[in-house]
Amino acid sequence: MKNKNPHISVIVPVYNHEKFIGRCLRSILDQDFDEKFEIILVDDGSTDRTNNVINLFKDEIKIIKNEKNIGLPASLNKAIKLAKAQYIVRVDADDYVNSNYLKILYLFLIQNNNFDAVACDYYLVDDNENVIERKNSYSDPIACGIMFRLDHLINIGLYDEKFLLNEEKDLRIRFLKRYNIYHIPLALYRYRMHANNMTKNKIKMKDHLSKLKKKHE
């Protein structure tokens, strides 16, 4: 008898996060979830020791290695196109999740067909995993902590690969034009704040916000 397809595909993009990727993957593998799920990791041409760390997990996850850096949205699209599950959720390499992360989001969607996606709240944490602040994903949305139905992502054309930053904002705008996202007030995601967060590059962020406004004005 052939194995059933997984119920959830967890997408993990990584680029030069040797310090954090192990914690991220352990938190996903340690989920309190009885159904089958897959982890698809995309290494976007890391030049540090990320490869050494992810190879420790090679028997438990699917690893895609880009020969050169192609950017975050292109890497995400590459993984989503290989996903075998009906439900897609993203966890960034420097973050980690609560042990009930997958179960709660999944149970909500399978029991509520009138909702197209579901987002949980999150904690901002520092390098030592101390909680800085709890954030509401409705008023302060982020790229992760959202479970989508795969066919809906395909219908809107996945991520726009021109947006090397703010790719999640562009996706969200296009998604909400056709679908809805339900908010669950449970902080199941941990968003790590550190010196190398992409969102701290103010010049590039401003440039991509300008592109975002121009596209959707």
Secondary structure, 3 states (H helix, E strand, C coil): CCCCCCCEEEEEEECCCCCCHHHHHHHHHCCCCCCCEEEEEEECCCCCCHHHHHHHHCCCCEEEECCCCCCHHHHHHHHHHHCCCCEEEECCCCCEECCCHHHHHHHHHHHCCCCCEEEEEEEEECCCCCEEEEECCCCCCCCCCEEEEHHHHHHCCCCCCCCCCCHHHHHHHHHHCCCCEEEEEEEEEEEECCCCCHHHCHHHHHHHHHHHHHHHC
